[in-house]
Amino acid sequence: MKSAKEWFNEYADSHQNPANKMIHYICVPMIFFSIYGLLMCIPSSFLENTFELYNPLLENWAAIATIGISVFYIRIGFWYCIQMLVFSLLAIVGNYWLGNHLNLLYSSLLIFIVAWIGQFYGHHLEGKKPSFIKDIQFLLIGPLWVVKKLNSKK
């Protein structure tokens, strides 16, 4: 398993252009948020029947996904995992709010598509392929990279 520094250095190689970085600061969280929204749109009757005795927070697929991706993040570092748990919980709460005001499925699809167009435009400006083409795990490094960068701006 690569160290956090190795992941971040490799991810940063294809994110040098200031415009591409700015696009990523906006689009990566949008993609993360929209994926959570899409997960929350999946019917959860199986989860409700399975976990009703344990915890109502586990009764949607986004919460289950958070547990799964936390295994990846904890291997990189405890505090990175905590930061991504907070980010994930904000995405879940934000999607609950969005779902109470708009159709969550359509909103999430729109956000997802627009954000990916932005991402590919950013990589066009950069002149390099997205990192996840080399290794799919970079789809999980991207959000952590953004959270780390935003925390370092304080």
C-alpha positions as CSV (number, residue, x, y, z in Angstrom):
1,M,0.0,0.0,0.0
2,K,1.3,3.4,-0.9
3,S,1.8,6.0,1.7
4,A,-0.3,9.2,1.8
5,K,2.7,11.2,0.5
6,E,3.2,8.8,-2.4
7,W,-0.6,9.0,-3.3
8,F,-0.6,12.8,-3.1
9,N,2.7,13.3,-5.1
10,E,1.5,11.0,-7.8
11,Y,-1.9,12.7,-8.0
12,A,-0.3,16.1,-8.0
13,D,1.7,15.2,-11.1
14,S,-1.3,15.6,-13.3
15,H,-2.7,18.6,-11.4
16,Q,-0.1,21.4,-11.9
17,N,-2.1,23.9,-14.0
18,P,-3.7,26.5,-11.7
19,A,-6.9,26.4,-13.7
20,N,-7.1,22.6,-13.5
21,K,-6.5,22.8,-9.8
22,M,-9.3,25.3,-9.3
23,I,-11.6,23.2,-11.4
24,H,-10.7,20.2,-9.3
25,Y,-11.4,22.1,-6.0
26,I,-14.9,22.6,-7.3
27,C,-15.7,19.6,-9.4
28,V,-14.2,16.8,-7.2
29,P,-16.4,17.6,-4.2
30,M,-19.4,18.0,-6.6
31,I,-18.7,14.5,-8.0
32,F,-18.3,13.1,-4.5
33,F,-21.5,14.8,-3.4
34,S,-23.5,13.6,-6.5
35,I,-22.3,10.0,-6.1
36,Y,-23.6,10.1,-2.5
37,G,-26.9,11.5,-3.9
38,L,-27.1,8.7,-6.4
39,L,-26.4,6.1,-3.8
40,M,-29.1,7.5,-1.6
41,C,-31.6,7.1,-4.5
42,I,-31.1,3.3,-4.6
43,P,-34.0,1.6,-2.9
44,S,-32.9,0.5,0.6
45,S,-35.5,-2.1,1.5
46,F,-32.8,-4.8,1.9
47,L,-30.8,-2.5,4.2
48,E,-33.8,-1.5,6.2
49,N,-34.7,-5.2,6.8
50,T,-31.1,-6.2,7.5
51,F,-30.1,-3.3,9.8
52,E,-33.3,-2.2,11.4
53,L,-32.2,-3.7,14.7
54,Y,-28.8,-2.1,14.6
55,N,-28.8,1.5,13.4
56,P,-31.2,3.6,11.3
57,L,-28.2,5.6,10.0
58,L,-27.1,2.5,8.1
59,E,-30.4,2.3,6.2
60,N,-29.0,3.9,3.0
61,W,-26.4,2.9,0.5
62,A,-24.4,6.1,1.0
63,A,-23.8,5.2,4.7
64,I,-22.7,1.7,3.7
65,A,-20.4,3.1,1.0
66,T,-18.9,5.4,3.7
67,I,-18.0,2.4,5.8
68,G,-16.4,0.7,2.8
69,I,-14.3,3.6,1.7
70,S,-13.2,4.3,5.2
71,V,-11.3,1.1,5.1
72,F,-9.3,2.6,2.2
73,Y,-8.7,5.9,4.0
74,I,-7.8,4.4,7.4
75,R,-5.0,2.5,5.6
76,I,-3.6,5.8,4.4
77,G,-3.9,7.5,7.8
78,F,-6.2,7.8,10.8
79,W,-6.7,11.6,10.5
80,Y,-7.3,11.4,6.7
81,C,-10.0,8.9,7.5
82,I,-11.6,11.2,10.1
83,Q,-11.5,14.1,7.6
84,M,-13.2,12.0,4.9
85,L,-15.8,10.7,7.4
86,V,-16.7,14.3,8.1
87,F,-16.8,15.1,4.4
88,S,-19.0,12.0,3.8
89,L,-21.4,13.0,6.6
90,L,-21.7,16.5,5.1
91,A,-22.5,14.9,1.7
92,I,-25.2,12.7,3.3
93,V,-26.7,15.6,5.2
94,G,-26.5,17.9,2.1
95,N,-28.2,15.2,0.0
96,Y,-31.0,14.8,2.5
97,W,-31.5,18.5,2.3
98,L,-31.4,18.5,-1.5
99,G,-33.8,15.6,-1.7
100,N,-36.3,17.6,0.4
101,H,-36.2,20.4,-2.1
102,L,-35.6,18.9,-5.5
103,N,-35.7,15.5,-7.1
104,L,-32.5,13.9,-5.7
105,L,-32.0,11.5,-8.6
106,Y,-32.2,14.2,-11.3
107,S,-30.2,16.7,-9.3
108,S,-27.5,14.2,-8.6
109,L,-27.3,13.2,-12.2
110,L,-27.0,16.8,-13.4
111,I,-24.3,17.6,-10.8
112,F,-22.4,14.5,-11.7
113,I,-22.5,15.2,-15.5
114,V,-21.6,18.9,-15.2
115,A,-18.8,18.1,-12.7
116,W,-17.2,15.4,-15.0
117,I,-17.4,17.8,-18.0
118,G,-15.5,20.3,-15.8
119,Q,-13.0,17.6,-14.8
120,F,-12.2,16.6,-18.3
121,Y,-12.0,20.2,-19.4
122,G,-9.4,20.8,-16.6
123,H,-7.4,17.8,-17.8
124,H,-7.6,19.2,-21.3
125,L,-6.1,22.4,-20.0
126,E,-3.5,20.4,-18.1
127,G,-2.6,18.3,-21.1
128,K,-2.6,15.1,-19.0
129,K,-5.0,12.2,-18.5
130,P,-6.9,11.9,-15.3
131,S,-5.0,9.9,-12.6
132,F,-7.8,7.4,-12.3
133,I,-7.1,6.1,-15.8
134,K,-3.8,4.8,-14.4
135,D,-5.2,3.5,-11.1
136,I,-8.9,3.5,-10.2
137,Q,-8.0,4.1,-6.5
138,F,-7.3,7.7,-7.5
139,L,-11.1,8.2,-7.6
140,L,-10.8,8.0,-3.8
141,I,-7.6,10.0,-3.6
142,G,-9.1,13.0,-5.5
143,P,-11.5,14.0,-2.7
144,L,-8.9,13.5,0.0
145,W,-6.4,15.6,-2.0
146,V,-9.0,18.4,-2.2
147,V,-9.8,18.2,1.5
148,K,-6.1,18.2,2.3
149,K,-5.4,21.2,0.0
150,L,-8.4,23.2,1.4
151,N,-7.2,22.5,5.0
152,S,-3.7,23.7,4.2
153,K,-5.1,27.0,3.0
154,K,-6.1,28.0,6.5
